[in-house]
Amino acid sequence: MGFTHVSLSSEAMPMVRIVPRGHTACADAYLTPAIQRYVQGFCRGFQGQLKDVQVLFMRSDGGLAPMDAFSGSRAVLSGPAGGVVGYSATTYQAEGGQPVIGFDMGGTSTDVSRYAGEFEHVFEASTAGVTLQAPQLDINTVAAGGGSRLFFRSGLFVVGPESAGAHPGPACYRKGGPVTVTDANLVLGRLLPASFPCIFGPGEDQPLSPEASRKALEAVATDINSFLTNGPCPASPLSPEEVAMGFVRVANEAMCRPIRALTQARGHDPSAHVLACFGGAGGQHACAIARALGMDTVYIHRHSGLLSALGLALADVVHEAQEPCSLPYVPETFMQLDQRLSRLEEQCVDALRAQGFPRSQIHTEGFLHLRYQGTDCALMVSAHQHPATARSPRAGDFGAAFVERYMREFGFVIPERSVVVDDVRVRGTGCSGLRLEDVAKAQMGPPRVDKMTQCYFEGGYQETPVFLLGELGYGHKLQGPCLIIDSNSTILVEPGCQAEVTETGDIRISVGAETPGTVGAQLDPIHLSIFSHRFMSIAEQMGRILQRTAISTNIKERLDFSCALFGPDGGLVSNAPHIPVHLGAMQETVQFQIQHLGADLHPGDVLLSNHPSAGGSHLPDLTVITPVFWPGQTRPVFYVASRGHHADIGGITPGSMPPHSTALQQEGAVFLSFKLVQGGVFQEEAVTEALQAPGKIPGCSGTRNLHDNLSDLRAQVAANQKGIQLVGELIGQYGLDVVQAYMGHIQANAELAVRDMLRAFGSSRQARGLPLEVSAEDHMDDGSPIRLRVHINLSQGSAVFDFSGTGPEVFGNLNAPRAITLSALIYCLRCLVGRDIPLNQGCLVPVRVVIPKGSILDPSPEAAVVGGNVLTSQRVVDVILGAFGACAASQGCMNNVTLGNAHMGYYETVAGGAGAGPGWHGRSGVHSHMTNTRITDPEILESRYPVILRRFELRLGSGGRGRFRGGDGVVRELLFREEALLSVLTERRAFRPYGLHGGEPGARGLNLLIRKDGRTVNLGGKTSVSVYPGDVFCLHTPGGGGYGDPEDPVPPPGSPPQPPSFSTRGSVYEYRRAQEAV
């Protein structure tokens, strides 16, 4: 009776941050009982039930644990962790300590990791949409494995993220599965069916079927060749082998992206690493991956197909002890820190001794989780390389270790800020002492060729010898191309590469330089897909650099920033999946600067802008633009830009988000076109003067956080510099003409996808006898109408989006610059296309946008706009999606809350309900459409700001009723502990989020202030009010609209009417889930 297992978050992971700790406890409570049942069943299969036998399990942190200490939250990455332990104990040692990139390619995904002498741990990561707060090895996953499905979409070769899974599996499994990467390798001759057991087909007694793979690829090739012959740039048809080769190359590029993120984005050169390949499919792609990354050595262990299992045998037993601390790192606390470390060390030693380890085999290491006061970025540091000094704890100089690590990670330190200890941790290791013996045979004559086969490479089929790994001896050298077959893996040695058998029986491949390609400027769909990945990777890595080097909570923790690459005309080429409201607006900003400055732009210049008439969204969003020059060119060949929300840039209220501003100058510092860096020199004095300038305006203040402004601007410059470096590498590899040509091809591809969508939508309406013009109208809470008519030209696949009839500019701050509407439109077009496409300038080519001058969507240059960015933008999205009947209205608001006084300032946006659509219920408690930022963890919020979070829960029943119901909003209550100024900037407090096709509207939002004496006041949608200790602010956010008649039969909760045949999984899915999180 009762519960057999209870998980306590304080035991599962005793670290600050209640949300990930709560997720961790939930995951632990869900997984641990299942694991315990499995372990008990496993033990019952042995005589004596293994009571006197030590049974150990691998944990996500790379250490072994006894079965009674093996819990679900620590087991999620146990398999991949075994692989990291395996290559760290084999490849790293064999290659003399050269840093290693682990490349573990399996059936559904590929895991990449790095080892440079010590395990790289993270303490918070998202898995299957659940944030786990537990020590785990830093392993990045991309949804490209042997079972990843292959598609041709709008001129692009697409690999994954959908997977065929184990059932039905790839087409060659003979179960009617889709075409996959495995099928492509089979058609290319890189897999030999005779090397696989006969376990395929309905009866699981047949061999792999190359015929099924070829048939599936021929079907894809037919679609591709139809596109090539009838498309905008007619080209020669491709054979099934050329199609297969194209998909393999695209898959390789997809797998290179997380490796670049793991190296280049952290300041490491990928070419300085050894590539350790393992997993069932890793050996087939090893040479190509290494070449693409500039690596010259690939190391493949003789048991590469089983290396994760081998890592279990080589791992040490680990016991960890940890507790929260919250002490300043100052001499007065050093004794207490030493005592805590000693106590935790005793716990680890006692636990390992109880498992039979003598003290001589037990190693302990102490860690402090340190951060600068006022920041959210804590680092877990050890002092093993920093002996104790007179001004440090006896356990070591953790302060010096922290400063060194912070400088290495982020490129700067903050000496004027004190350091805080968040947690104390000790990791105890019981050394197993197990090591692999050398098993390679001495070389006995030349290697024996088992058979000859035909493999397809860039130049066509080549005679390829096949060797059996078990028959090779130490010193044997094999020239590529060749195949090396083992019972668990197939290794492809490509032309120009040479494999050598090491003294341990492993394979070391020397990767020859890639043969200079003949990539021309003419459109090739294979290279188009590769360039799409490369352009996207540039923006992604810029974003990682910005997040790493920024100091403010808004950028580093809330992720309120965007990075993008632009062409020489300022048109958007690629952007990382950051903030939707920034997308189209950043393009307008770059194009304004090009027109404004003309030739007055030189190498070493970096621009700063935020003015609405220059493509700005609102003043706190500062955009930093850097031109990319190239030798022999007089004008920039590309531009890179980063936009980040700064918590304060002056104005009439703290946080620079005033609810009642009526003029632009009241909202903070204004930059039309400012040279932030000139001739390579950061203009600190001039930008400081500009940021303080609002203080000269009556009732306004200059920036209240100059240090953070300057630090974040430097971080944006650094992010842009990374983009310039990566663009330069790309041009150096392919040539400027080719890169710029494919920039145009990528934009044309996005244009094609939008035209196809508009034609399909128009044809659907025409087939039902409906007009080709659709319209929608909604109102802001002040009554201002947002009107839209869309006329679709079916023959051209184009459309006119006409906002005529929209209300005039308002005497307030709901005015939205024209760039905001373009951002909303490009976002909606991407959603309506319904699949991954390059999101760039090309999306807007098929559309003409009509916006009345002087309207709320194209106001005068000096109009207040802070609310237009965060509120009106959401209403524009609702109107566009409503016109197309795509989904009901979402909450239509970002629920902006700002809190400040003389010594602190805080800003947050709060989630609500999403609108339902044809086949799905609206999500509850999420950000939607134009924002996807995170909210501050309650424990962080309460520890750093004078508030107590009393409630944060779903507002049940606030979603509109319908056949598919709208998502619910949330209720959030803040109790104030100090006097402060509270500002709220919200919408949907008068007009409810509409439903569609009979669906009911969602509930309005509500802002209440409950005074200490019990009096309740409705604050309305936009106000600033003084609050005092004991007052409570209660925020009710709107729900989403419903879709369809509520009286229609409702499908089972949470399940769409037609579930997809193959589940989306992998890193793309995880990233989207993380973006949708509150």
N, C-alpha and C positions, 0 to 999 in steps of 0.2 A: 504494500500500500504506500501511496505517497510518491515523492520524487526519489529516484535512485541516484541522481546526479544534480548538483547545484553549482553553477559557475559564478564566482564573485569577481566583479571587474577589478577590485582592488588586489586580488590575487592573480588574475589572468595577466594583468599588466599594470603595475603600480606606477603609472605616469600621469602627469597632468594632461588634461583634455578629455572631457567626459564623453564627447560624441564618439571619437574612435575607440575609446576604452569601452564604451557601451556596446559598440558594434563588435568589438573583440569578444566581450563576454557572451553576446548572443551567438556568435559563430562557435565559440567554445562549447556553449550549452547544446548547440545543435549537433556538432560533430563528435564531441568526446564520447557520448554514449554509444554511437555507432562504432567508433574505433574500439571502444572497450569490448563491445559484443564480438567484434571481429577477432580481437586479440584472444579473448577467452575461448572462442571456437577454435582458433588456431592452436592454442595450447592443449585443448582437449584431444587433439589428434595425435598427441605424443604420450607415450607411457610415462606415468607420473605427472603428466600435465606440465612438464618443464619447471616444476617447483624448485629444483636444485640447479637449474641452468640459468645463466644470465642471458636474458633476451633484451636486445637493444634496438631502438628505433631511431632513424634519422629525423632530425627536426629542421625547420626552415632556416635556422641559423648556421647549419653546417656541422652541428655537434650531435652526438648520440645521447639518448636518454633511456633509462630503464622503462619497462612498460607501465609501471605504476605512476611514472612522471610524464608520460607521453599524452599530451592533450591536443584537442582539435585545433586550437588557435595557433599552436606551434608546429602544426603538421602540414599546413597548406602547400608549402613549397618544398616538402621533404624530398620529392623525386629530383627536381632540378638542382636542389642543394647538393645531392649526392654527386651529380656531375661536376659541380664546381670543386668539391673536395677532390674528386678524381683527377681532374686536370691540374689542380694546384699541386698535387703530390707526384705528378708524373711529368707533364709538359714543362712546368715552371722550373723544376729541378734539372730536367734534361737539357734545357736551353740556357742554363747558366744564370738564371735569375732575370732573364728578359721578361718584361711585362707581357701578359698573355690575355687574349680575348677568347673567351669560351663561346663556342657556336654549336648549340645543341638543337639540331633540326629533327623534329619528329613528324607525326602524321598530320596534326592540326595546326601546329604553331612552331615557332622557333624561339628559343630562349638564348639571350646573349648576356654575358657577364664579363667582369674584368678581375684579374688577380695580379698583384704586383708585390707579393711578399707577405701580405696579410689580407684576411677576408674583409671585404667592404660591406658593412652592414647598414641597413636602413631600419628605422623603428616605426615607420608608418607607411603603409602601401595599400592600394586598392586591388582586391581580388574578387571577381564575379560581382562587382558593384558594391562590395562590402569593404569598408576601411578597417584594416586590421592594425592594431597598435601592438606590435610584438617584434622582437629582434628577428630579422630575416636577411638573408644575403640579397644584395642589390642585383636583382635579375630582371631584365627587361624582356618583354614578350611581344612578338609581332605575329599577326595572324597570317603567316605564310609557311605552310608545311607541305608535306607530300600530298595530303588530302585537300589542300586549298583548291577551291573551284576556280575555273578559268572562264572569263567572259570577254566579249567584245561589245563595248558600249559607246555609242556616239563617237566612233573613231579611235577609241582607246583600248589597249590590252589591259585587262583588269585581273589581278590575282587576289582572291579572297575579298573580305575576311570570312565569307561563308566557307564552310568545310563539309566535305562529304561524310566525315566521321568514319567510324569502323563499319557502320551499316547504313546505307548500302555500300559505302566505300567508293573508291574510284571506278571508272568504267571498266578497267581491266579486271576487277574483282568478279565480273560476270553476274552481278546482281542488279543491273540496270541503273547503276550510279552515274553521276555526272562526270564530265571531263575535268581532270585535276592535274596538278604538277607531276604527280607520279605517272600519269598517262603520257605527259609530254616527254618525260625522261625515257619511258619505255619505247615510244615511237622513235626517239633519237638513238636508240640502241645502247643507252647508258645503263640499262637494267637488263639482265639476262633471265628470262623466265625459268630456265633450267636450274637456276641457283635458288629458286624459291620452292617451298614445299607445296604439294598439291592440296590446298585447303580452301580453294575458292569455288564460287558457284553456289547454287541453291543447296547442293548436297555436300558442300565443303570438301570436295574430292577432286577438283580440277586445278590445272595450272593457271598462272596469269594469262590473260588473253591480249596479246598485242593487237589482234584484229579488232577487238572492241575499242581499244584506245585509238587506233587509227580511224575507225568509223566515227567516233565521237569528235576527234579533231578535224576530220573532213567536213563535218557539219558546221563547225565553227569557221573553218577556212572558207566555206561557201558564203557565209555572211560577210566575212572580211573582204573577200574578193568582189562581192557585189558592191560593197562600200567603195573599194578602191577603183573599180571601173566606172561607177556612177557618181562618185563623190566630187567634191570641189576641185581636187587635184588628181586626175586620173593617173593610175600607176599600174605596173605589171602585177598580175595575180601572184599569190604566194602558194607554195606547195604545203602540204601538211607538215613536212619537216621544218620548213621555214617558219610556219606558224608556231610549232612546238618550240623551236629555238627562241622565237620572240617572247613567248610566255615565260620560258626559263630565265631569260635575261631580265624581264620585268620582275619576276619573283626574286632574283638575286638583288636587284636594286632596292626592292622593298625590305629585304633582310639587311641591307647595308645601312638603312636609315637609323635603326636603333643602335647599331655599332657606332655610327658617327655621333649620335647623341651621347653615348657612353664615353666617348673619347674627346672629340673636337669640342663639344659643348662644355667640357670640364678642363680644357686646357691641355689635353693629351694628344699627341700625334698618332693617329692609327697606324701609320707605316712603321712606327717604332715598336710595334707589338708582333708577337707570334700568334697565329690563328690556330687555336686548338679545336678541331672539329670532332664531334661525336654525335650520337643519336643515329637512328636508322638511316636517315637521308642525308646527313651532313657531308659525308664523303663525296657525294655526287656534285656538290656545289662549291666545294672548298677552294679549288683553284680560282674559279671565277670571282668568288667573294674577295679573296685575298688580292687579286689583281685590281679589282675595282677600288679597293681601299689602299693600294700602294704597298701592301705587305709583301715581303719576299720569302717568308717561311710559313709553311703549314705543317702542323704536327698532328698526326692521327694515331692514337694509341691502338695497339693490336686488339684491344677489346673495346674499340670505340662504340660499337653498337650496344655495349653493356656497361659503359663507363659510369653511369649513375649508380648502378648496382655495385660496381667495383669501389666507388667512393664510400659506400657503406662500410666496407671492410677496412678501408684506410683511415676512417674518421676516428677522432678521439671522443671520449665521453665528456660531456659538458654539463656543468650545473651553474646556473646563474642566480644571483640574488640582487634585488633592486628595491629602492624605496624613494619616494618623493622627498624633496629637501626644502626648496624655497629659502635659501640663505644667500646673503651677499658673499661674494668671494673676496674677503678682506682678512687681514691678519687676525682679527678678533674671532673669526669663525674657523680658523684652520684646525685648531685642536678638536673642535666638534666634528669637522669633516674627517679627520684622521680616525676618530673613534668610530664613526659610522662605517668607514671603509674597513676597519679592523673587524667590526662585528659581522659585516657581510662576508668578509673573507673567511671567518671562522665557520659561518654557515656553509659555505661552499666546500671547505676542506672536510668538515664533518660528513657532509652528504657523499662526497667522493670516497672517503675512507669507509663509509658504510657499504660501498659497492666493491670493496676489496682492493682499492688502490693504496699503496704505501705513500707516505708523505713525500718521498723522493720522486714519485711519478706524478705529483700534483703540482700544477702551475696555476697561479692566480694572477689576475690583472685587474687593477682598479680603474674605474672611469668616473668622470664627472660630466654631467649634461649641462653645458654652460651656454650662456647667451649674454649679449649686451642688454643692459637695462633699457626697456622701452621698445625692444624689437621682439619678433616672434621666431627668429631663426636660431634654434639651439643646436649645438654640435656636441656629440658624445666623444670626448677626448680622453686619451690615455697619456700618462706621463712617463711611459717606459723609456723614451728617448730624452727625457728632461729630468735629470736628477734633482733632488730637493735642494733648495737654497735657504738662506736665512729668512727670505720673505716668501715662503711657500709652505704648504703642508709637508709633513715628514714623508708622505707617500710619493711626493714628486711635485715638480713645478707645473701644475696643470694650467696655470695662467699663461705661461710661455707657450705651452703646447696649443692652447686655444688660439692665441694670437697668430701663431705660425700656421695653423690649419685654416683659420679664417682668411688670412691673406692668400693662402694657396687656393681656397675654394672661391673667394669672391673678389680678390684683387685689391682689397683695401681693408683697413681696420678703423676703429672708432675710439681712439685713445681717450677722448674726453668723457666717454661713458663708462660707468661701472659695470662689472660683470656679476651675473647672478647664477647661482647653482640651482637648477630645476630638479635634478635627480642624482642619486649616488648609485653606482652599479659595480658589481664585481663578477667577473667571469672566471670560473674555475674549470680547469681542464685536466682530466685524467688521461695521461698519454698512453695509448695502446701499444705503441712501439712496433706495430705491424708495418712492414714494407714489402714491396714486390721484389721478387728475385728476377735476375736477368735470365731469360729463357731462350734467347735467340740462338740458333745453331750457327756454327761457323760456316762461312761461305764455302760451298762445294761446287766449284765450277760455275758457269754462267747460269742465270735463272732459267728455269724451264717454262716454256710457253705452253699453257694448258690447251688453248685453242685460239683461233683467230675469229674476229667478228667485225662487223661494220658499224662504226659510230659516226654520227652526223655532227659536224662542227661548222664554223662560219663558212669555210670554203667548200662544204659538201661532205660526202661520205669519205671516210678514211679507213684503211685497213688498221685494225686495232688489236694488238695481242692481249690475251687474258691470262693473268697470273693468279695462282692460288696463294694466299697469304701464308698458309701453313707450310708451304714448300720453299719459302724464301728464307735466306740466311743473312747474317750480319754482313754488311758491306755490299750487298747486291744493289746495283743502280739500274733504274728502269727509266727509259726515255719516253716522254709522252708523244703521242697519245697511247694510253694503255688503261686497262681495267685491272684492279686488284680485288679479288673476290674472297670473302670470308663468310662463315655461316650466318653472321649477324649484320653484315654491312657490305656495301659496294663502294669502292674508292675509284673515282675518275681522275686520272692524271692527264691534264689537257695538253695539247700541242705546245711546245716551248717550255714545258715544265719537266723537272726530273725528280723522281722519287728514289729515296735511299732507305735501306733497312738499317735501323740503328742497332747498337749493341744490346738493347733491351727488347728487340724484336718489333719495335714500333716503326711507323712510316714517317719520314721527314721529307717534305716536298719543297724543293727550291722553285719558286715561282718566277718564271721568266717575265720580262717586261711585256706589257700588252702590245701586240702589233698595232701600229698606228692605224686607226680606223679610217674608213672612207666615207664618214658621215657627211652628207651634203646638206645644202640648205633646203632641198626639196622635201616635202612632207613624207615621212615614213612613220606608219602607225606604231611600230615597235619603238623607235627612238622617241616618238611623241610621248609614249607612256613612261619611258625612262626619264626624259626631261621633266615630265610632270612631277615625278618623285624628287628629282634633284632640286627643282625650284621650290617645292614645298619644304624640303629639308632645310633650305637656307632660312626660310621664315621661322621654322620650328626652332632651329638652333639659336637664332637671334632671341627668340622668346625665352629660351632656357638661360641664356647669358643674362638677359634683363632681370629675370626672376632671381637669379643667383646673386647679382651684383647690386640690386636695389636694396634700400634700407627700410622703406616705409611699409607699414602693414598693408596698405591698399594695393601695392604692386607685388610684394613678396608673398603675402598670405592670401589676400582676396583675389589676386590674379586679375586686377582691373587694368589690363594693358593689351595691346595688340602690336604685332610686328608684320611687316610686309615688304615685298619686292615690287618695284615699279620699272616700267620701260623708259626709254629716253624721252617719250612724250608724256610721262607721268601716269600712264595707264597702269592699272593694277595687273600684275603678272601672277603673283601667288601670295597667299597669306596663311599663317597658321590658324587653327581653329580657336581663336581667342574671343574677343567681344564683338558680336554681330553689328552693334550700332556704330562701330568704328570703320567697317569695311569700305563702303562707298565714300564715306567722308574723307578718309585718308587720301584717296585718289584725288579728290577735289583739292586737298591741301597741297599736294605735290604739284599738281598742274598750275595752281595759282602761283606758286613760287617760281616756276619756270617762266611764266608770262611776266611776272612782276620784276624779276631780276635780270632776265635776258642773259647777256654774256657776263654779268657781274657775279660769276660763281667760279671758284677756283679750287684746285686741290688743297685740302686742308681746311676747307670751310664746312661748317655744320650749321644748319638753320633751325630756328625754333619758332613755332607758330601756334596760336590757339584762337585766332579771331574768326568769328562765324562767317564773315564775308570771304575769308581765305580758306574755307573748307573745314573750319573748326566745328566741333560738335557742341561743347560748352567750355567755358574758360578753364576749369580744373583739368581738362584733358589736354595736356601739353604734348605737341607733336614735334619730334626731333627728326630732321631729314638730312641725309648725307648723300651727296652725289658720288657716283662711281666713275672715276676717270680711267682711261686706258691709253697706253702709249700710242702716239700717232693720231689720237682723236682730240679735237679741240673742244668738244662739248661732252657732257656726261653721257656715258653709254647705258647706265642704269641709275636708279635711285633706290636707296633703302630707307625705311622710316620706322619709327616706333612711337606709339602713342600710349601715354600712361596717365592715370587719374591721380593727381596730386591732392593730398588731403586738405591742403589750405594754400591758397595763393592770394589771400587778402579779401577785401570786400566788407560788406556791412554785417556779416555774421561769421562766427567761427565755422570752418569747414567749407566756406565759399559755395554753399548751396542755399542761398537765402530764399525763403518761400515767397517773399513779397517784393522782390526786386522789380523795378520798372525801367531800369536803364542798364546797359551793358557794364558801365564803369562801376556799378555797385557790386558786381559779381567777382571782382578781383583784377589781378594784373592782366593786361592785354598785350599780346605780341602779334603784330601783323606779319612782319618778316624781319626776324632778328638773327644776327650772326652769333650763335652761341659759341662757336669755335671759329676763329679766323686765323688763317695761316698756321693751323696746328696748335693755336694757343687758346685755352679755355678762358672765355671772357667773364671771369667771376665777378669782378667789380661792376661791370655794366649790367649783368643779369641780376645781381643783388639789388642794384639801384632800381631796376625795372620791377622787381618783385616787391619792393618797399613803396613804390610809387602810389598805390591806392591809398596809402595813409595820408596823402596830401588832399584827398577829397573829403569834404565834411561828412561825418558819420561813418567813414570807412577806415579800415586798418590795412596796413601792409601785411605781407605774409606773416603768419604766426608760427611758422616752422621752417625757417630759412635753411637750417642745416639739412633737413630731409629733402627739401626742394633741390638743393645743390647736389646732394648725394645721388638722388634719383635721376637728375639730368645727366650726371656723369655716367650712371649706369645705362641710360638710353644711348649715350654716345658710344659706350663700349659695345652694346648690342649691335649698333649699326656698323661698328668697325668689324665685328665678326661677320656680318653680312657681306661687307666689302671683300673680306678675305675669301669667303666661300665663292662669291661671284667671280673673283679673280682666278681661283682654282678651276672653276668650270670653264671660263674662257680660255685659260691656258691649256686645258685638255682638248677642247673641241674647236677653238677659234671663235673670234667675235662674230663673224658673219653667221656661223651656224647657230650660236647661242641666241642671237637676236632673231634669227629666222624662226627658231623653235619657240621663242617667246611669242611671236605672232601666231604660230600654229596652235599653241596652247590656248591663246585667246580666241582663235577661230573655233577651236573645239568646244569651248564653253558656249560660244554663240550658237553653234550647231545644236547642242543639247537643249538650249532654250527654245530655238525655233521648232525643234521636234516636239517639245512639250506644248507649245502654243498651237501647232497644227493638230496634235492629238486632241487637245481640249476643244478646239474649234470644230473639228470633225465630229466629235462626240455630240456636241450641241446641234450641229447641223443634221446629224442622223436622227435626232429626236425632234426635229422641226423647231428648234429654238433659235433665236437670233444670235448673231455673232458679237453682240454687244452686251456686256454685263455691267452691273453697277452696284454700289453699296454706299451707305452713309452712316455716320456715327457722330456723336457729339462729345466735346469736352465738357467737363462739369460746369464750366461757365456758359455753356450753351453754344460755343463756337462749333459750327459744323465742319466735318471733314468729309468732303464729297468726292467720289471717284466714279468715272465711267471708263471702261476698258473696251476698245474696239479692236477686234482681232482680224487681221488680214490672213485668210487661210492659205492663199497661194504662196505668199512670201514667208509665212511663219513669223509674222511680226505683229506688233500691237502698239496702240497708242494709249497711254495711261494719262487720263485727263482729270486733273483735280480742280477744274473750274467750278466755281460755286462754293469753294472752301472759304471759311470765314476770314475776315481781315486780321491783320496784326493786332495783338491785344496789348492793353496797358498792364502788363504783367510779364511773367517769364515763361509762358507756355509757347512762345514763338520758337519754331524749329527751323534752323537754317536749311537751305535747299539740300545741302549735303546729307542731312539726316533722312530726308525722304528717299534719296538715292540709296542710302544704306539699307533702309527698310525694304526698298524694292528689290535690291540685289539679294537680300536675305530671303525674301518671299519667293523669288524666282528659283533660287536654289532649293527651297523646300518643295515647291511645286514640281520640279523635275523629279524629285523622289529618289535620287541615288547620288552617290559620290560623283561629283564633277569638279574640274578645276574652277575655283571660284575667283573670277577675275573680271577685267574690263569687258571681256567678250560677252558676259551675261547681259550687259546693257545695250549691246549693239542692235539687237532686233527690236528694241522698244524706243518709243519717243515719249518723253515725259513733259506734260504741260502743267506748269505750276503758276498761278497768277502772282504777279509781282505785288508786293505789299500785303500778301496774305499771311496767315499764321504759319504757312509752310515756306514762305520766302520773304521774311521780314526785312525791314530797313537795317543798315549796318550797325546802328547803335541800339537796337532793340534788345531787351533782356531775353536770354535764351536758356537759362540753366534748367528750367523745367521742360523745355522742348526736347532736349536730349533724352531725359529719363522718363518723360510722361507722354508727350505728343508722339514720339517715335513709336510707342507701343500701340497707340490708337491708329496710326497709319498702317501698321502691320495688320491689325484686326480688320481694317477696311479692305485691304488688298486681298487677304485670305477669304474674307466674307464674300467679296465680289466673285471669286472663283468657286465659292461653296466648298472650300477645302476643309474648314473646321470652324467651330463656333469660336466666339471671342474668348481669349484668355483674360487673366485679371486686368490687363491693360494698364499696369502700373508697376513701378519698381519700389514703391513704398519707401521713400527716402527719409531716413531719420538721422538727424545730426544733433550732437550733444557737445557742449563746450563751456568752459569758463576760463579764468585767467591762466590756469596751469595745465589744462588738458583739452583735447578735442577728439571726438569720435564720430565716425560716419558709417552707416550700414544701409544696405538695401535688403528688403525682406521679401521672401517668397510668397506665392499665392497659388491659386488654382489655374490649371491649363484647360483650354477648351477641348471638348470632345470632338470626334470626327467620325467619318463613315467607317466603322469597324473597330473603334477603340474608345475607351473611357479616357477622360482627361486625367492627367497626373495631378496628384495632390501635393501641396507644399513644395513647389519647385519654382525656380526662376524660369521664365519663358521668353522666347523670342529675342528681344534686343539686349538682354543681359544674361550672363551665366556665372556671375561672381559667387564666391563662397562667403559665408557668414562667419563671424568670429565665434570660436568655441566658448560656451558659457563659463568655463573655469578661467579661461584667459580673460574674458570680458570682465568678470567680477574681480579678478586679481589686479587689473590694471586701471579700471575705471570705477568711479564712485556710484555703481549701480548694482542691484541684485536682480537676476533674472527669475521672476516668480513663476511665470508660465511660458511655455513655448510648445504649442500643441496644434494639431489639426483642428480647424473650425468645421466640425462635422455638420453636414447638411448644407454647406454654403455653395456647393457646386450645383449647377442647374440640372433639373430632372430632364430625362430624355431616354430614348432607346439606348443611347450611350450617354452616361451622365458626365457632367463637367467635374473637374477636379476641385477638391476643397481648398479653401484658403487656410491661413493659420491664425492663431491667437498668440500674441507676444506681449508680456507684461514686464515692465522695468520699474523697479522700486529705487528711488533716488536716495543717495546717502549724503550728497552735498548740494549746495545751491548751484544751479547751472542754467544755461539757456538751452531750451529744447526747441528744435525746429523740425517741422514735418512738411514734406512736399509730396503730396499724393493725389491720385485721381480715382475715378470710379466710386466716388462717394455720393454722387447724384444719379448718374446713368449706369444701369446695371450692364455687365458683360452679356451681350446678346447670345441667344441660342439660334440654331439653324434647323430648318426643315421640321419644325414643330417642337424642337427642343426648347426648354425653358431657360431664361437668363440666370446667370449666377448671382449670388448675393452681393450687395454693395459693400464696400469697405467702411470702416468706422474707426475714428480716432477719439479716444476718451482719455481725459485726465481726471484721476481720482485724487482729490486733495487729502491731506493727512487727516482733516476733520471729517472725512467721509463724503464730502460734496463731490458730485460727478459732473464734469463739464464736457460737452461735445466740442472738440477743437475745430471741427471742420476739416477740409482737405489740405489747407495750406495756412500755416501760422507759425509764429515764434512766441514762446511763452516762458517766463521764468518759473523754474521748479525748485522745490525746497526739500530738505530731508523729510522722508516719510511720504512724499507724493508718489503716485503710481501712474505711469503712462501705459494704457492698454490699447494695443493695435490689433484690429481685426482686418485682415487683408481680404480682398474680393475672391470669390470663387469663379471657376470657369463656366462658360455656357454649355448647355446640353445639346445633343445632336439627335434629331429624330423624335417622333411622337413617343411620349412616355408610355402610352398604352400599347405600343407594339411589343411583341415578345422580346424579352431581353435575353441575350446569350449568357452562358455561365460567366460569373464575375471573372474579369481579368483575361478572358480568352477571346480573341478576335474570331469572327465567323469562319474565316479560312486561314487556319494557322499555317505559317510557312513550312515547307518540307524540310528545310535545313536551318538550324539555329545559327544566328549570328553570334560569333564568339571571337575571342582574341583581343588584341590591344586596342583596335579601333572601337570595338564595342565598349571596352572598359573605359576608354577615354570619354566616350559620349556619356556613359553612366555617371562618371565623375563630374562632367560639366553640368549635368542635370541636378546634381545634389545641391541641397540647400546650403 
